[in-house]
Amino acid sequence: MEQQGYEFVVVANRLAVNRVTSDDGTTGWQRSPGGLVTALAPIMAASEGAWVGWHGAVDEELEPFDHEGLHLHPVPLSEQEVHDYYEGFSNDTLWPLYHDVIVRPSFHRRWFNAYRRVNQRFAEAAAKVASEGATVWIQDYQLQLVPQMLRELRPDVTIGFFNHIPFPPPGLFAQLPWRHSVLRGLLGADLIGFQRESDAKNFQRAVRNRLGHYIKSDRVYVPNQHDSQAGSPLKGFDADPERGTAPRQLSAPPEGSYRTADAKAFPISIDTGKIQELAQDPSIIARAAQIRAELGHPKTIFLGVDRLDYTKGIRHRLKAYEELLRDSELQVGDVTLVQIASPSREGVASYQLLRDEIDLTVGRINGEYDTMGHTAVRYLHHSYPIEEMVALYLAADVMLVTALRDGMNLVAKEYVAARKSGDGVLVLSEFTGAADQLRQALLINPHDIEELKAAMVTAATIDQEDARKRMRSLRRQVVSHNVTRWAEEFLESLSQQKSQ
């Protein structure tokens, strides 16, 4: 196998660049704006790192190429594979299952077969470009089988995995017909990172319950050889590695018969420096003032910024707002809700239904409560560049983050980072990873509409000194824990785990 000598390899569903078309019709590449790319690009540059991922176009094979100091290795996907592996198993099976079954997941063997096949292709691509003893960091739920596949191909490399979304409780995870394959896939890593401590514990319990492995202090003792029939009362039933449950190991296995995999929480964050810099840009400050003027200078602007996803609690937010207007606890003119809902997974039926429902709800609210001079809900089904998002953060008095389940929710942290003036109020769902760190937000249960309504009224009428105290505390946490620190802490822990 040809080795190209990359000491650090990132493996993700998407490459670190997006294809763009210029005004003259020519195409090129632009670095992705996400925090992950921002955090890892300097590390990759220092270590001559490579990024393995899909380049975003179906039925197209590209040779490896460089862009702005990044060595990029595209993995091809067919149109059918995107449908089965990505839209199907990743986003219509794993995504709803991992988000508390807010909608019912679909289980199709064809989808999982495509998922396994595509994961093998990613593993082979990573194995090809990693140098002897390299560090390979695999990202997110689309690639949960890659760690074990890569370990079988390249036992010399150090493997990390980070799960950016929640990991479900064992009772929910047990519904997955391919649960053993996923657990064994993840346990191929030396270090498995999660957003929250509860996610790491959910994973550990699933491993203990399904595979029986011994676990101590976040460390899983993985036998060198998996015996799928060990302890099975029904050999024929358990001959399939997906079937049956192994007995629990009550003590560490003998020396030399196992390797270890750590499962810990590493809460991700944002590029706070960039957000703060933009928040002080005079043109963006002027744009924020223009936004307030365009909305008719209401006393309170509520802001929601989400992908159009059923996990984000947009329907709950609109319901609470509509009831507050109906009961005259809030009045159009004094308040406006700006809701950004960027397009998401429009090929998945549940997302199409959600968009239709949100469109109807917004139309009903505006038809009932709009005035000639003011709108109740300014609803925008678009994606916006970061500069416009920061202007919105500056314009908004209250940020509404009402996710029903979320791995982290970086929008909450972006809003806090932008509020250098120290004012503004964050209403935050306790079911987001961000709630573990941002304890001075107005924490709410978004399923409790009355509690959400009370928090919105409190946010609109809060004593400004109280608001500033809360925001100062929130900012200390966000500014001191940026995405670069997150990446460095994960990679340092990975290095330490491998050396033990």
N, C-alpha and C positions, 0 to 999 in steps of 0.2 A: 504494500500500500504506500503510495507516494506521500511523503511528509513535507509540508511547506513551512513548518517551523514556527507556527503561531503559539506563543506561550499562554495567551489568554483568549478564550473563545466564548462569545455570547451566542446562545441559540434561542431564538424567539420566533413566534409565528410570522412576524413581519420583519423585514429588513429595517435598518435605521434610517432609510430614506424613502421619500415618496416621489413618484414620477410626476413631473409638471410639464405643462405645455405653455410656451411663451406666446406673446402676441403675434409673432410671425409664423406660428404653427410648428416650430421646432420643439422637440421634447428634450428634457434633461432630468436631472435629479436634484432634489432639495432635501436637506437633512430634516428628519422628523422633529417636531417641536416638543415632544413629550419629555417628561422628567427623567425617564430611564435612559434615554439617549444622552441627555445633558450630563447625567451622573457618570455614565460609563465611558463616554468619549475620551476624557483625559486619561483614564486608566488604560484604555485600549491604545492610545497614542504612545504612552510611556512604555508599554510592553509589546508593541507591534501586534496588537490584537486583531482578531477577525470576528465578523458578525455573520452568522448563518441565519437565513430566514427567507420567507416567500417575498417576492418583489411586487406582488399585487395584481399581476395579470395572469389570466388562465391560458393554458395550452401554449406556453411560451417558455423556451429555455434560454437562459442568458449565461454567458461566461462570467467568472468572477471579475469584479472591477473595483476600483478605488474611487472614493469621493470624499474630499475634505479631510484627508488623513485617515479615513476608515477603510479597512479591507473588507469588502462585501462579497458574500458567497451565496448567490440565489439558489433556492430550492424550488423546482418547478412543481406546479399543481395543475391538474386538469380541471375542467369545469365540473365534471362529475365529482371529483374529490373535494372541491370547495363546497359543493352541495352536501355531500355525505359527511366528510370529516369536520368541516368548519361550521356551516350553517346547521347541519344535522347533529352529530354527536357532541361537538363542543358547545353549541349554543341552543340546542333544543333538547339535549339530554343532561349534560353536566351543568350548564349554567342554571337552569331552574332547580335542579337537585341540590346544588351547592348554595342556593339562595332560598332555603327553607321551603321549597316547593310552593312558592307563591303562585306559580302556574304549574300544571302537571307536566312532568318531563315525559318525553317519548323515548321508548327503548326499542331500537331496531338493530338486529344483528348486522345488517348490511352497513349501517353507519359505523358500528364499532370496528368491523373489519377494515373499513377505509381509514379509520383513526389509527389503528395498529399499523397499517401499511404506510401511512404518511409519517407516523412517528419513527418507523424504521428508516425511512428515507432521510429524515432530519438527523437521526443518530449516525447514519453512515456518512453524511456530509460533515458532521462535526468530527468524526473519527478521522476523516481524510485530512482535515486542515490542522488538527491539533498536533503540536510537537511532543516529543517524549517528555512525560511528566507534566504536561500542561494543566492549567486550570480551566475547566469548562463550566460556565454558569448558564443553566437552562431556565427559561422564564415561562411560567404560567400554565394554566389548566389545559391548554390545547396540546401540551407536550408531556403529559405525565408518564408516559411509557418510555420516554427517551433515556432517563438516567440508567435504568437497568440494561436497556439495549446497548447504550454506549459503553457501559462497564464490561459487557460481554465482548465487545469489539476491541476496547482499549482499557484493559485493567490497570494500566500505568497512570492514567490521568486522574486528577482530583476533580470531583463532580459536585457542584452545588445546584440546588433547585429552589426557586422562589415562587410561591403561590400567591398571586396578586388578589385573588378573590377569597371569600370565606371558605373554610372547610366545614362540611356539615356535621352535626351530631351523629354518632354511630347508628342510631335508629333510622335516620334518613339515608345515610350512606349505604346501609345494608340493602336498600331497594335496588341498587345498581347491580344488574346481572353480572357485570365484569369487575366487581369490587376487588377481588383478589389480584387480578392483573394490574389494576391501578395502584394498589398498595405496594405490590412487589416492584412495579415500575418506579415509584417514588423512592423506595428504599434502596434503589441502585445508587442514589446520591450519598455523599459523605455528610452533607448538611442540607436539611430541608427547612426553608424559612417560610413563616406565615405572618400575616398582618397582626394578629392578636394572639395573646396567650391562650384564649379559649379555643382558637383554631388549632393551635399546636396540640392542645390537650385532646381535642376531638380526634385528630389524626392518631395520636398515641393510643387512645381507647379503641379506635377501629382496628389498629394493628394488633393490639392485645386480644381483642374479641375475635377477630377473624383468623389471624395467623398464629396467635399464641406466643409471639416473641416476648422475651424478657425485656423489660424497660426499667431503667433506673436513672433518675435525674435528667430527664429529657433525652437520654441515650437509648437507642434501640439496638439490641444485640441480634444481628441478622445471621442466621446459620449460613455457612458456606454452601450447603446443598439444601434446597427446598425439597422436602419429602411430602408430596401432595396427599399421600395416603396415610400419613402418620396419625394414629389415634382415630382413624375413621371407623365408625360402626358399620358403614356400608361401602365396601371397597369399590364395587362397580359404580356406585353413585359418585364416589369421590375420585374416581380415576380421572375425571375432568378436573384440571387445576382450579376451575372456578367454583367447584362444588365442595360442600362440607366445611367444617370448622375444626381447626387443629386445637389440641389441648394446650392450655396455658403453661408456659415454662415458668416455674416458681423461683428459679435461681439462674445465675449466669451460666451459659454453656461452657464446656471445657475450653481452656486456652487453645488457640489454634483452630478451633472449629467454627469461628464466627468472625465477622467484621462488624463495625459499629456505624450507625447513622444517627446524627443528632437531629432533633426536631424542635425548633425554637421559634419564638416570635421576634421579628425585626420590623417594626412599624415603618412603612415607607413614608417619605415626605416629598417636598417640592423644591424647586430651585428658588429659594427665598430671595437670593440676591437679585435675580432678574426681575422678580415681581416688585421688589422694593424700588429698583432702579426705574422701572416703567411708571410706578406710582408717583414718582417725583418729576416725571417728564412734563414740562409746561404744556405741550400739545395734548397730552392725555388728560391732564387736569382740566384743560379747556374743553375737551370733548365731554368729560363728565358733567361739566356745567351745562353744556349744550343739551345733553340727554335730559337733565332735570327740566330745562326750559321746554324741550319738545313734549315732555309729559305734563306740562302745565304747572310746574313748581308745586307738586303736592307736598304736604308736610312729611309724609312717610312713603318711601319707595321700598316695597318688598321685592326681593330678587330671588328667583330660582334658576339655577343653571344645571342642566342635566342632559345626559343622553336620553333619548326617548326610549325608556326601558321601564318595564313593569316593576322592577325592584326599587325605583327611585321615589315612589310615593307621590307622584305628581297628582294623581287622582285624589288622594287624601288631602293634599294641600289645597287643591281647588275647591273641594267640598267644604273644608273649614272656612276658607275665604268667602265662599258664596253664603254660608250661613251667617257669618259676621256682617255681611252687607244686608242680608235679609232682615236681621234683627237690629239693624242700625247701630251696632256696636262699632262698626267702621263705616265711613261714608266715602263714596267716590268723590274726588276733589281733594279730600284730605289724604287719601291713600290711593296708590296704584300698585298692582302686581305686574312685574315684568317677568315673564317666563320664557327662558331660552330652552328649547328642546332640540338638540342636534340630532339629525337623522341617524338611525342605528338599525342594522340588520333587517333591512326592509324586505328581504326575501323570506323572512320567517313569519308565519301566519299570525302568531300571537302579537307581534310588533305591529302588523298592519291593523289588527283589531284595536290595539291600544291607541294608535294614531287617530283612527276614526272616532273613538270615544272622547279623546282629549279635544279634538276639533269641535265636536258637538257640545261638549261642556263649556268650552270657552265662548262659543257662539251664544249659548243660552245665557251665560253670565253677562256678557256684554250687551246682548239684546235687552236684558232686564234692567241693568244698572248704569249703562253709559249715559253721560250727559253730552250736551253739545260741545262742551269745552274739555271734557275729561273722559278717558277710557278706564274701565274697570281692570281689564287684563290686556296687557300688550304681549301677545303671544307670537314668538318668532321661531319657526321651525327651520333653523339654519345653524351652520357652524360659523364661528367668528374667529379672527386672528387674536392672539393673546393681547395685543394692544387694545382692541375694542373690549375684551373681557375685563382688563384692568380698569378701563374707563367706567364700565358698568359697576365694578366693585366699589369704585370711588363714589359713584352716583347713588348707590343703594344705601339706605339707612339700616335695613334689616336683611340678612341673608337667611333664606329658608332652605335647610338641608333636612329633608323628611324621608330619607331612604328607609324602606322596610327592611333591607339587609344590604350591607355594603362592606367590601373588604376594608377600605379605608375611607374614601371620599376626599380627594385632594382639593376639590372646589372649596370646601370649608377652610382648608389651610391657606389657599390662595387669597381668599377674602380677608382673612386675618393678616396675612403678610402685607396686603395692599393698604391696610388702615393705619398708616403711619401717624395720622393725626390723633389716633387713640380713641376715636368714637366708632359708632356702629355696633350692631348687635347680631350675634350669631345664634339662631335657633337650630339646634342640632339633634338629630335622631340618636337615641342611645344604641341603636342597632348598626351604627357605623363604627369602623375601627377608629376613626378620629375621636370618637367620644371617650376613648380610654385616655387620650392625652389632653383633650380640650375640655377639662372639667368645669371651667368657668363660663362656658356657653349656657344658654337656656336649654337644658337637656329635656327631651320629650319622648314619649312613646307615640309614634305617628299613627298607630292603630286606634289610639284614644283621641277621637276628633275633638272632644271637649277640652282635653289637655292641650292639644295643638292650638285650638282657638284661644285659650287663655294665654298661652305663650306668645301668640301673635299680638294680642292686645297689650300684654306686658311690654313686649319689644317696642311697640309704637308709642307707649306712654312712659317708658322707663326714665327714672331720674338720671340725668346725664353724668353725674359724678359716679353713680353706680355702674353705668355703662362703660365709662372710661377705666374704672378699676378692673372690670372684667376683661376688657380688651387688652389692657397692659399685661395682665397675666397670660392671656392667650398668645400674645405676640412674643413674650419671653420664650414660651415653649416652642413655637413654630420657628422663630429665628435661630434658636440654638440647635434645632434638630432638622437640618436640611437634607436634601436627597443625597448629596455627596457624603455626608456623615453616615447615612444609611448604607450606602454601597460599601464604604470603607469598613464599617463594623461587620457587615456580612462577610466580606472577603477575609478579614482578619480572623473571624471565628472559623471560617472554612479552613484557613491555613493551620490554625491551632488544632482543629479536630483531626486533620489529616496527619499531623506530626505526632499525635499521641499513640 
